[in-house]
Amino acid sequence: MNTFPYDSFNEAVEAAGGYSTWGAPTGTNGTMVFLALIGIAISVFSAVMVTLREDALLNHAADRLAEKYN
């Protein structure tokens, strides 16, 4: 049983008044580029911070083991 009242999804979207997204249908949208750059910057910053934190913790653990066994 098909209860979808339209022949295609496009007809349903047109009947609902269209839909809106962050991106423009053609070309580049400044908001999308800005959000993408912020996301990339946060990801890189987080990766660097995790690496530095883990390095500090591993060095501290290595120092404790060196003191214990030397």
One Martini backbone bead per residue (centre of mass of N, CA, C, O) as a GRO file, in nm:
protein
   70
    1MET     BB    1   0.093   0.038   0.026
    2ASN     BB    2   0.057   0.372  -0.095
    3THR     BB    3   0.073   0.688   0.101
    4PHE     BB    4   0.202   0.869  -0.100
    5PRO     BB    5   0.063   1.168  -0.250
    6TYR     BB    6   0.306   1.164  -0.449
    7ASP     BB    7   0.507   1.107  -0.730
    8SER     BB    8   0.732   1.290  -0.593
    9PHE     BB    9   0.956   1.454  -0.397
   10ASN     BB   10   0.949   1.730  -0.540
   11GLU     BB   11   0.646   1.780  -0.501
   12ALA     BB   12   0.655   1.782  -0.190
   13VAL     BB   13   0.847   2.022  -0.161
   14GLU     BB   14   0.675   2.229  -0.315
   15ALA     BB   15   0.421   2.200  -0.130
   16ALA     BB   16   0.599   2.292   0.135
   17GLY     BB   17   0.796   2.540   0.025
   18GLY     BB   18   1.043   2.402   0.056
   19TYR     BB   19   1.397   2.425   0.138
   20SER     BB   20   1.663   2.467   0.382
   21THR     BB   21   2.008   2.545   0.376
   22TRP     BB   22   2.333   2.640   0.418
   23GLY     BB   23   2.350   2.594   0.121
   24ALA     BB   24   2.393   2.667  -0.189
   25PRO     BB   25   2.315   2.526  -0.489
   26THR     BB   26   2.533   2.730  -0.599
   27GLY     BB   27   2.835   2.750  -0.537
   28THR     BB   28   2.960   2.942  -0.276
   29ASN     BB   29   2.943   2.955   0.077
   30GLY     BB   30   3.056   3.144   0.332
   31THR     BB   31   2.945   2.983   0.574
   32MET     BB   32   3.057   2.706   0.499
   33VAL     BB   33   3.354   2.786   0.492
   34PHE     BB   34   3.375   2.894   0.779
   35LEU     BB   35   3.285   2.632   0.927
   36ALA     BB   36   3.504   2.451   0.808
   37LEU     BB   37   3.750   2.609   0.918
   38ILE     BB   38   3.677   2.583   1.214
   39GLY     BB   39   3.676   2.274   1.223
   40ILE     BB   40   3.969   2.233   1.136
   41ALA     BB   41   4.102   2.401   1.360
   42ILE     BB   42   3.991   2.236   1.599
   43SER     BB   43   4.109   1.964   1.516
   44VAL     BB   44   4.408   2.044   1.516
   45PHE     BB   45   4.422   2.151   1.804
   46SER     BB   46   4.333   1.887   1.942
   47ALA     BB   47   4.562   1.708   1.835
   48VAL     BB   48   4.793   1.869   1.962
   49MET     BB   49   4.699   1.855   2.259
   50VAL     BB   50   4.698   1.548   2.286
   51THR     BB   51   4.994   1.504   2.215
   52LEU     BB   52   5.117   1.678   2.442
   53ARG     BB   53   4.986   1.532   2.680
   54GLU     BB   54   5.092   1.246   2.623
   55ASP     BB   55   5.389   1.319   2.632
   56ALA     BB   56   5.394   1.414   2.925
   57LEU     BB   57   5.290   1.151   3.054
   58LEU     BB   58   5.511   0.960   2.942
   59ASN     BB   59   5.755   1.111   3.061
   60HIS     BB   60   5.669   1.082   3.355
   61ALA     BB   61   5.659   0.773   3.361
   62ALA     BB   62   5.955   0.730   3.275
   63ASP     BB   63   6.083   0.876   3.514
   64ARG     BB   64   5.969   0.699   3.738
   65LEU     BB   65   6.094   0.432   3.634
   66ALA     BB   66   6.390   0.526   3.638
   67GLU     BB   67   6.398   0.582   3.946
   68LYS     BB   68   6.314   0.295   4.042
   69TYR     BB   69   6.549   0.121   3.852
   70ASN     BB   70   6.825   0.320   3.921
   0.00000   0.00000   0.00000
